[in-house]
Amino acid sequence: MRLTPLLILALAGTANAQVIWTWLATVDEPVIDPDGVTTQRVTLSALMEAPAPTVYLAATIFDTLGAINAEYGHITDWQVLNNLADLTGDLTTSDGVSLYNTNAGQLCLWGPCTHANPIDVFEFTWQLNDAVDLDAPIDVMYVTDTAAALVKAGTDHDDAEVYEANVINEAVITWTIVPAPGVWCMGAGAAVWLAPRRRRTSVQERTPT
């Protein structure tokens, strides 16, 4: 049985100021180089907090939006992680740059369930466009925009109830594109960009206005 997004929202109790949700994110490549690594993989995770011993994900609906310079590349793939698409199916759509209406959730009475916290929720891959010609490094930015965030909290898994969480931090996901071949002039001198390879790095978060 798959639930609709509206039915998922109907399962939640009232919002609780003490139940909070923070988006976290990691990128595989802090630096993208047209002559080197041109593919970026981003993983979004949710950290949930409540005044209860047991806290885990119930459901969420969110967009992942290209904010700055995202048009220098395009989305090639995405996946809802940890079987969290089983509840509704993967409803995510994309215009090639942004991702919309991602639904992720679980009802532990039905199918797989994880109590991980934080939990990896979503992953997408961004590919640098061909023939990108830059004179200086630029930053790419993506941000999350959450429509719903539901948390289960209680003394244990059996008595946990669903609460609407306050999203205190949306994710701000950034990386840098450097000009090929990675050298640019700075005034009268020159600087050589040394691009780190294959390391995972946490990215900052932002407080929504």
C-alpha positions in Angstrom: 0.0 0.0 0.0 1.3 3.4 -1.0 0.2 6.6 0.7 -0.5 10.0 -1.0 1.4 13.0 0.3 -1.8 14.5 1.7 -2.5 11.4 3.7 1.0 11.4 5.1 0.4 15.0 6.3 -2.9 14.0 7.9 -1.0 11.4 10.0 0.9 14.2 11.8 -0.1 15.7 15.1 0.2 19.4 15.8 3.6 21.2 15.4 5.8 21.0 18.4 8.3 23.7 19.0 10.6 21.3 20.7 10.7 18.9 17.7 13.3 20.2 15.2 14.7 19.1 11.9 18.1 20.1 10.4 19.1 19.3 6.9 22.8 18.3 6.5 24.6 17.7 3.2 27.8 16.3 1.8 29.5 16.7 -1.6 31.9 14.3 -3.1 33.9 16.9 -4.8 34.6 20.4 -3.3 36.1 21.4 -6.6 35.0 20.7 -10.2 37.5 21.1 -13.0 36.5 21.0 -16.7 39.8 19.1 -17.4 39.4 16.8 -14.4 36.4 15.8 -12.3 33.2 17.0 -13.8 30.6 15.1 -11.9 29.3 16.1 -8.4 27.3 13.8 -6.1 25.4 15.3 -3.3 23.8 13.5 -0.3 21.1 15.1 1.9 20.6 13.8 5.4 18.1 14.8 8.1 19.1 15.3 11.8 16.0 15.2 14.1 15.8 16.3 17.7 13.0 16.0 20.3 12.7 15.7 24.1 12.3 11.9 23.8 14.8 9.0 23.9 13.7 7.7 20.5 13.5 10.1 17.5 13.4 9.0 13.8 12.0 10.0 10.4 8.4 9.7 9.6 8.1 11.6 6.3 9.2 14.7 4.4 8.4 16.6 1.2 10.9 19.0 -0.2 12.5 20.6 -3.2 16.2 20.9 -4.0 16.7 24.1 -5.9 19.6 25.4 -8.1 20.3 28.8 -6.5 23.6 30.2 -8.0 25.4 29.0 -11.1 23.6 25.7 -11.1 22.8 26.2 -14.8 26.5 25.5 -15.6 25.6 21.9 -15.2 22.6 19.6 -15.2 21.0 16.9 -13.1 21.7 13.4 -14.4 20.4 11.1 -11.7 18.7 11.0 -8.3 17.6 8.5 -5.7 15.6 8.5 -2.5 17.7 6.5 0.0 17.1 3.9 2.7 13.9 2.6 1.1 12.2 5.9 1.9 10.5 6.0 -1.5 8.6 2.8 -0.7 5.8 4.8 1.1 4.7 6.9 -1.9 7.0 5.9 -4.8 9.6 8.3 -6.1 7.5 11.4 -7.0 10.6 13.6 -7.7 10.6 15.6 -10.9 13.3 17.8 -12.5 13.6 20.6 -15.0 17.3 19.6 -15.5 18.7 22.0 -12.9 16.4 21.7 -9.9 14.5 18.8 -8.2 10.9 19.2 -7.1 8.4 17.4 -4.8 10.7 14.7 -3.4 8.7 12.5 -1.0 10.5 10.3 1.5 8.9 8.5 4.4 8.2 5.3 6.2 5.5 3.5 8.3 7.3 0.9 10.4 4.3 -1.4 10.4 4.7 -1.8 6.7 7.9 -2.8 4.9 11.5 -1.7 5.7 12.0 0.8 8.5 15.1 2.5 9.8 15.5 4.3 13.1 18.8 6.0 12.1 19.3 9.6 13.2 20.7 11.4 11.3 19.5 9.5 8.2 20.6 9.8 4.6 17.4 10.8 2.7 18.3 11.8 -0.8 21.1 11.7 -3.3 21.5 13.5 -6.7 24.2 13.7 -9.3 25.1 17.0 -11.1 27.2 17.0 -14.3 29.2 20.0 -15.6 28.0 21.1 -19.0 30.4 20.6 -22.0 32.5 23.6 -23.2 32.2 25.7 -20.0 34.6 28.5 -20.4 35.5 30.5 -17.2 37.9 33.3 -16.5 37.8 32.8 -12.8 36.5 30.3 -10.3 32.8 30.4 -9.5 30.7 28.8 -6.8 27.7 26.6 -7.5 24.9 26.7 -4.8 21.9 24.5 -4.2 19.4 24.9 -1.4 16.6 22.8 0.1 13.0 24.1 0.4 11.0 21.9 2.8 7.2 21.7 2.6 6.8 19.1 5.3 9.0 17.4 7.9 7.4 14.8 10.2 9.2 13.0 13.0 8.3 10.1 15.2 9.3 10.6 18.8 8.6 8.7 22.1 10.1 6.6 24.9 10.6 3.7 22.5 9.7 2.6 18.9 6.4 1.2 19.9 4.8 4.3 21.5 6.4 6.9 19.2 4.0 9.4 17.9 4.2 11.5 14.7 4.9 15.2 15.2 5.3 18.1 12.7 8.9 19.3 13.1 10.2 22.8 12.8 12.9 23.0 10.1 15.4 25.2 11.7 18.0 24.8 9.0 17.6 24.3 5.3 20.7 23.0 3.6 23.0 25.2 1.5 25.1 23.1 -0.7 28.1 24.6 -2.4 31.1 23.7 -4.5 33.5 25.5 -6.8 34.2 25.3 -10.5 37.7 26.3 -11.6 38.7 27.4 -15.1 40.6 24.9 -17.2 43.4 24.2 -16.9 43.2 25.4 -13.3 45.4 28.5 -13.5 44.3 32.1 -13.5 45.9 35.5 -13.2 45.4 37.6 -10.1 46.6 41.1 -10.7 50.3 41.0 -11.7 50.8 37.5 -10.3 49.3 34.1 -10.8 47.8 31.5 -8.5 47.6 27.8 -9.1 44.4 26.0 -7.9 45.3 22.7 -6.3 42.1 20.8 -6.5 41.5 18.1 -3.8 40.2 14.9 -5.1 37.6 12.3 -3.8 37.0 13.6 -0.3 33.7 14.0 1.4 33.1 17.3 3.0 30.2 18.7 5.1 28.6 21.8 3.7 27.0 24.7 5.6 23.4 25.2 6.5 21.2 28.3 6.4 18.5 29.5 8.7 15.4 30.2 6.6 14.0 33.7 6.6 
